[in-house]
Amino acid sequence: MERQISRRSFLKKSAVALGTVAVCDLSDSETLFGKEVKEREMPHVIVKLWPGRSEQEKKQLADAIVKDVVTYAKCDESSVSVAIEEIKSADWAEKVYKPDILNPRGKLYRKPGYSM
């Protein structure tokens, strides 16, 4: 017999990472397995990267992220928001690498191919 797990529990156990943070409100969610559910409010993704990309490149990145989030999080495109934080390379170790990669608050699913 397949064990059903709530969407809230599933997402708590599988937080999204990639130098990103996802924030969700799942108070009205249904079970995840056995029924495909699309949420009204979910998620907010924050991407941290060095400055230097054009507004067009950042928009294209945000659009690509939205497509994947819709596919894998089973939510409506209109529910997804994406923020991009530009962090100077001189500040990367202190503002991103140490707090988000070495000592992440959630589970880091993909580690970078570099160390500092």
MDAnalysis code that builds the backbone (N, CA, C; Angstrom):
import MDAnalysis as mda
import numpy as np

u = mda.Universe.empty(348, n_residues=116, atom_resindex=np.repeat(np.arange(116), 3), trajectory=True)
u.add_TopologyAttr("name", ["N", "CA", "C"] * 116)
u.add_TopologyAttr("resid", np.arange(1, 117))
u.add_TopologyAttr("resname", ["MET", "GLU", "ARG", "GLN", "ILE", "SER", "ARG", "ARG", "SER", "PHE", "LEU", "LYS", "LYS", "SER", "ALA", "VAL", "ALA", "LEU", "GLY", "THR", "VAL", "ALA", "VAL", "CYS", "ASP", "LEU", "SER", "ASP", "SER", "GLU", "THR", "LEU", "PHE", "GLY", "LYS", "GLU", "VAL", "LYS", "GLU", "ARG", "GLU", "MET", "PRO", "HIS", "VAL", "ILE", "VAL", "LYS", "LEU", "TRP", "PRO", "GLY", "ARG", "SER", "GLU", "GLN", "GLU", "LYS", "LYS", "GLN", "LEU", "ALA", "ASP", "ALA", "ILE", "VAL", "LYS", "ASP", "VAL", "VAL", "THR", "TYR", "ALA", "LYS", "CYS", "ASP", "GLU", "SER", "SER", "VAL", "SER", "VAL", "ALA", "ILE", "GLU", "GLU", "ILE", "LYS", "SER", "ALA", "ASP", "TRP", "ALA", "GLU", "LYS", "VAL", "TYR", "LYS", "PRO", "ASP", "ILE", "LEU", "ASN", "PRO", "ARG", "GLY", "LYS", "LEU", "TYR", "ARG", "LYS", "PRO", "GLY", "TYR", "SER", "MET"])
u.atoms.positions = np.array([
    [0.840, -1.184, 0.000],
    [0.000, 0.000, 0.000],
    [0.881, 1.242, 0.000],
    [0.611, 2.168, -0.902],
    [1.406, 3.392, -1.009],
    [1.057, 4.352, 0.120],
    [2.069, 4.801, 0.834],
    [1.880, 5.746, 1.940],
    [1.731, 7.148, 1.374],
    [0.694, 7.842, 1.773],
    [0.503, 9.211, 1.299],
    [1.189, 10.176, 2.253],
    [1.758, 11.203, 1.680],
    [2.467, 12.215, 2.455],
    [1.889, 13.568, 2.071],
    [1.711, 14.428, 3.037],
    [1.143, 15.738, 2.712],
    [2.141, 16.548, 1.906],
    [1.625, 17.466, 1.119],
    [2.478, 18.335, 0.305],
    [3.407, 19.151, 1.201],
    [2.890, 19.654, 2.333],
    [3.713, 20.429, 3.272],
    [4.885, 19.599, 3.771],
    [4.608, 18.363, 4.178],
    [5.664, 17.486, 4.687],
    [6.681, 17.176, 3.596],
    [6.190, 16.909, 2.389],
    [7.080, 16.610, 1.273],
    [8.041, 17.767, 1.004],
    [7.486, 18.986, 0.964],
    [8.321, 20.142, 0.657],
    [9.269, 20.490, 1.796],
    [8.853, 20.249, 3.032],
    [9.761, 20.479, 4.153],
    [10.964, 19.560, 4.054],
    [10.727, 18.327, 3.593],
    [11.806, 17.343, 3.502],
    [12.629, 17.502, 2.234],
    [12.157, 18.302, 1.296],
    [12.880, 18.443, 0.035],
    [12.933, 19.893, -0.416],
    [13.533, 20.735, 0.396],
    [13.641, 22.164, 0.081],
    [14.465, 22.366, -1.179],
    [14.129, 23.395, -1.930],
    [14.817, 23.679, -3.174],
    [16.086, 24.476, -2.881],
    [17.201, 24.061, -3.493],
    [18.441, 24.802, -3.306],
    [19.188, 24.889, -4.630],
    [20.173, 25.687, -4.729],
    [20.999, 25.935, -5.902],
    [21.521, 27.350, -5.732],
    [21.730, 27.689, -4.513],
    [21.979, 29.087, -4.208],
    [20.662, 29.832, -4.212],
    [19.564, 29.052, -4.024],
    [18.249, 29.655, -4.029],
    [17.492, 29.276, -2.776],
    [16.450, 30.022, -2.506],
    [15.597, 29.750, -1.361],
    [14.165, 29.734, -1.868],
    [13.361, 28.787, -1.417],
    [11.954, 28.744, -1.776],
    [11.117, 28.959, -0.532],
    [10.082, 29.764, -0.654],
    [9.182, 30.037, 0.458],
    [7.784, 29.664, 0.014],
    [7.075, 28.869, 0.807],
    [5.756, 28.398, 0.412],
    [4.744, 28.560, 1.542],
    [3.491, 28.809, 1.180],
    [2.387, 28.757, 2.126],
    [1.466, 27.659, 1.651],
    [1.449, 26.561, 2.375],
    [0.692, 25.400, 1.931],
    [-0.462, 25.081, 2.871],
    [-1.018, 26.069, 3.509],
    [-2.053, 25.834, 4.507],
    [-3.314, 25.192, 3.936],
    [-3.583, 25.382, 2.661],
    [-4.776, 24.801, 2.057],
    [-4.453, 23.657, 1.108],
    [-3.300, 23.020, 1.264],
    [-2.872, 22.001, 0.307],
    [-3.550, 20.660, 0.551],
    [-3.600, 19.866, -0.521],
    [-4.120, 18.508, -0.448],
    [-2.946, 17.556, -0.463],
    [-3.192, 16.236, -0.439],
    [-2.090, 15.284, -0.455],
    [-1.373, 15.344, -1.786],
    [-0.090, 15.001, -1.786],
    [0.735, 15.089, -2.981],
    [0.572, 13.862, -3.862],
    [0.632, 12.669, -3.275],
    [0.539, 11.441, -4.058],
    [-0.913, 11.041, -4.223],
    [-1.229, 10.481, -5.363],
    [-2.584, 10.062, -5.616],
    [-3.416, 11.132, -6.306],
    [-2.978, 12.384, -6.242],
    [-3.713, 13.468, -6.877],
    [-2.752, 14.600, -7.201],
    [-2.749, 15.002, -8.452],
    [-1.894, 16.122, -8.843],
    [-2.563, 17.415, -8.411],
    [-1.863, 18.185, -7.602],
    [-2.426, 19.398, -7.035],
    [-1.624, 20.596, -7.510],
    [-2.301, 21.626, -7.948],
    [-1.641, 22.874, -8.295],
    [-1.998, 23.896, -7.236],
    [-0.979, 24.516, -6.673],
    [-1.178, 25.478, -5.595],
    [-1.419, 26.871, -6.151],
    [-2.132, 27.684, -5.390],
    [-2.390, 29.063, -5.782],
    [-1.216, 29.961, -5.415],
    [-0.585, 29.695, -4.288],
    [0.475, 30.560, -3.792],
    [1.712, 29.742, -3.490],
    [2.691, 29.838, -4.336],
    [3.924, 29.116, -4.139],
    [4.825, 29.367, -5.313],
    [6.006, 29.121, -5.349],
    [7.036, 29.506, -4.394],
    [7.701, 30.803, -4.816],
    [8.543, 31.300, -3.968],
    [9.375, 32.466, -4.277],
    [10.811, 31.965, -4.319],
    [11.493, 32.203, -5.406],
    [12.862, 31.732, -5.598],
    [13.808, 32.924, -5.618],
    [14.894, 32.821, -4.867],
    [15.898, 33.880, -4.842],
    [17.192, 33.307, -5.423],
    [17.714, 33.971, -6.440],
    [18.968, 33.569, -7.077],
    [20.017, 34.602, -6.708],
    [21.152, 34.131, -6.227],
    [22.256, 35.028, -5.885],
    [23.365, 34.800, -6.900],
    [23.837, 35.892, -7.505],
    [24.912, 35.787, -8.490],
    [25.705, 37.078, -8.548],
    [26.853, 36.995, -9.208],
    [27.691, 38.187, -9.361],
    [27.017, 39.173, -10.303],
    [27.276, 40.462, -10.137],
    [26.754, 41.469, -11.070],
    [27.368, 41.283, -12.463],
    [26.707, 41.860, -13.444],
    [27.282, 41.840, -14.787],
    [26.347, 41.326, -15.864],
    [25.226, 40.733, -15.475],
    [24.281, 40.273, -16.483],
    [23.341, 41.409, -16.849],
    [22.912, 41.406, -18.084],
    [21.966, 42.436, -18.538],
    [20.582, 42.146, -17.973],
    [19.707, 43.124, -18.035],
    [18.327, 42.925, -17.596],
    [17.663, 41.829, -18.431],
    [17.984, 41.779, -19.717],
    [17.423, 40.745, -20.592],
    [17.889, 39.356, -20.151],
    [19.163, 39.209, -19.811],
    [19.682, 37.912, -19.344],
    [19.024, 37.491, -18.030],
    [18.832, 38.450, -17.119],
    [18.178, 38.129, -15.848],
    [16.719, 37.731, -16.068],
    [16.031, 38.407, -16.983],
    [14.649, 38.050, -17.309],
    [14.578, 36.654, -17.916],
    [15.518, 36.331, -18.799],
    [15.545, 34.995, -19.408],
    [15.813, 33.922, -18.356],
    [16.713, 34.202, -17.427],
    [17.001, 33.271, -16.338],
    [15.751, 33.068, -15.489],
    [15.083, 34.155, -15.118],
    [13.863, 34.062, -14.316],
    [12.788, 33.259, -15.044],
    [12.616, 33.480, -16.333],
    [11.625, 32.741, -17.114],
    [11.942, 31.248, -17.141],
    [13.221, 30.898, -17.295],
    [13.624, 29.489, -17.312],
    [13.374, 28.837, -15.950],
    [13.667, 29.558, -14.880],
    [13.427, 29.038, -13.529],
    [11.936, 28.798, -13.316],
    [11.101, 29.761, -13.739],
    [9.658, 29.620, -13.584],
    [9.167, 28.360, -14.290],
    [9.619, 28.107, -15.500],
    [9.188, 26.914, -16.249],
    [9.512, 25.642, -15.481],
    [10.722, 25.553, -14.938],
    [11.102, 24.350, -14.190],
    [10.343, 24.228, -12.876],
    [10.134, 25.334, -12.180],
    [9.388, 25.294, -10.919],
    [7.957, 24.825, -11.184],
    [7.337, 25.328, -12.226],
    [5.975, 24.915, -12.583],
    [5.944, 23.411, -12.851],
    [6.923, 22.910, -13.574],
    [6.983, 21.489, -13.902],
    [7.151, 20.618, -12.670],
    [8.088, 20.950, -11.812],
    [8.436, 20.071, -10.699],
    [7.677, 20.349, -9.414],
    [7.221, 21.567, -9.187],
    [6.481, 21.881, -7.963],
    [4.968, 21.784, -8.171],
    [4.555, 21.531, -9.425],
    [3.137, 21.370, -9.751],
    [2.314, 22.571, -9.306],
    [2.728, 23.747, -9.727],
    [2.002, 24.968, -9.386],
    [1.742, 25.758, -10.663],
    [0.893, 26.743, -10.563],
    [0.601, 27.598, -11.707],
    [1.736, 28.587, -11.927],
    [1.989, 28.916, -13.170],
    [3.035, 29.876, -13.518],
    [2.811, 31.220, -12.822],
    [1.556, 31.612, -12.697],
    [1.246, 32.898, -12.070],
    [1.548, 32.916, -10.573],
    [1.790, 31.764, -9.975],
    [2.090, 31.681, -8.546],
    [3.574, 31.825, -8.234],
    [4.418, 31.727, -9.235],
    [5.868, 31.708, -9.030],
    [6.452, 33.110, -9.161],
    [7.294, 33.480, -8.199],
    [8.027, 34.739, -8.300],
    [9.519, 34.443, -8.176],
    [10.323, 35.254, -8.839],
    [11.778, 35.059, -8.849],
    [12.449, 36.397, -8.575],
    [13.367, 36.404, -7.623],
    [14.172, 37.587, -7.331],
    [15.625, 37.252, -7.630],
    [16.364, 38.231, -8.084],
    [17.791, 38.047, -8.343],
    [18.554, 39.044, -7.494],
    [19.446, 38.540, -6.666],
    [20.290, 39.367, -5.822],
    [21.705, 39.348, -6.385],
    [22.198, 40.509, -6.740],
    [23.566, 40.604, -7.230],
    [24.495, 40.844, -6.039],
    [25.467, 39.970, -5.882],
    [26.433, 40.032, -4.785],
    [27.817, 40.234, -5.393],
    [28.519, 41.258, -4.967],
    [29.870, 41.517, -5.481],
    [30.775, 40.321, -5.200],
    [31.690, 40.048, -6.125],
    [32.587, 38.900, -5.949],
    [33.395, 39.010, -4.659],
    [33.755, 40.225, -4.259],
    [34.514, 40.418, -3.023],
    [33.695, 40.053, -1.785],
    [32.362, 40.097, -1.902],
    [31.483, 39.787, -0.781],
    [30.923, 38.368, -0.817],
    [31.208, 37.632, -1.882],
    [30.598, 36.317, -2.100],
    [30.860, 35.337, -0.946],
    [32.084, 35.241, -0.488],
    [32.414, 34.278, 0.569],
    [31.601, 34.546, 1.833],
    [31.542, 35.801, 2.257],
    [30.855, 36.144, 3.507],
    [29.334, 36.163, 3.387],
    [28.827, 36.632, 2.255],
    [27.379, 36.804, 2.110],
    [26.658, 35.601, 1.513],
    [27.397, 34.740, 0.797],
    [26.748, 33.605, 0.147],
    [27.411, 32.277, 0.512],
    [28.699, 32.138, 0.236],
    [29.355, 30.838, 0.392],
    [29.277, 30.304, 1.824],
    [29.683, 31.115, 2.780],
    [29.682, 30.631, 4.175],
    [28.267, 30.382, 4.708],
    [27.340, 31.346, 4.591],
    [26.017, 31.104, 5.173],
    [25.124, 30.151, 4.375],
    [25.198, 30.180, 3.054],
    [24.254, 29.408, 2.238],
    [24.793, 28.075, 1.738],
    [26.104, 27.949, 1.623],
    [26.688, 26.726, 1.072],
    [27.366, 25.896, 2.157],
    [28.238, 26.516, 2.952],
    [28.905, 25.780, 4.032],
    [27.961, 25.472, 5.193],
    [27.111, 26.417, 5.546],
    [26.201, 26.268, 6.689],
    [24.765, 26.589, 6.298],
    [24.204, 25.833, 5.367],
    [22.854, 26.167, 4.901],
    [21.798, 25.927, 5.975],
    [20.751, 26.775, 5.975],
    [19.629, 26.590, 6.903],
    [18.799, 25.387, 6.488],
    [18.631, 25.188, 5.216],
    [17.886, 24.040, 4.698],
    [18.870, 23.049, 4.111],
    [18.377, 22.098, 3.372],
    [19.233, 21.093, 2.745],
    [19.761, 21.644, 1.424],
    [21.060, 21.545, 1.241],
    [21.696, 21.984, -0.004],
    [21.714, 20.783, -0.944],
    [20.954, 20.833, -2.016],
    [20.829, 19.698, -2.930],
    [21.899, 19.654, -4.002],
    [22.512, 20.766, -4.252],
    [23.553, 20.806, -5.278],
    [24.683, 21.681, -4.793],
    [25.834, 21.090, -4.538],
    [26.999, 21.852, -4.112],
    [27.740, 22.369, -5.340],
    [28.366, 23.531, -5.225],
    [29.123, 24.051, -6.367],
    [30.419, 23.274, -6.566],
    [30.991, 23.433, -7.727],
    [32.248, 22.758, -8.053],
    [33.466, 23.555, -7.633],
    [33.335, 24.422, -6.665],
    [34.448, 25.222, -6.181],
    [34.382, 25.245, -4.657],
    [35.486, 25.664, -4.059],
    [35.510, 25.862, -2.604],
    [36.192, 27.179, -2.320],
    [35.970, 27.687, -1.124],
    [36.575, 28.979, -0.749],
    [37.204, 28.824, 0.624],
])
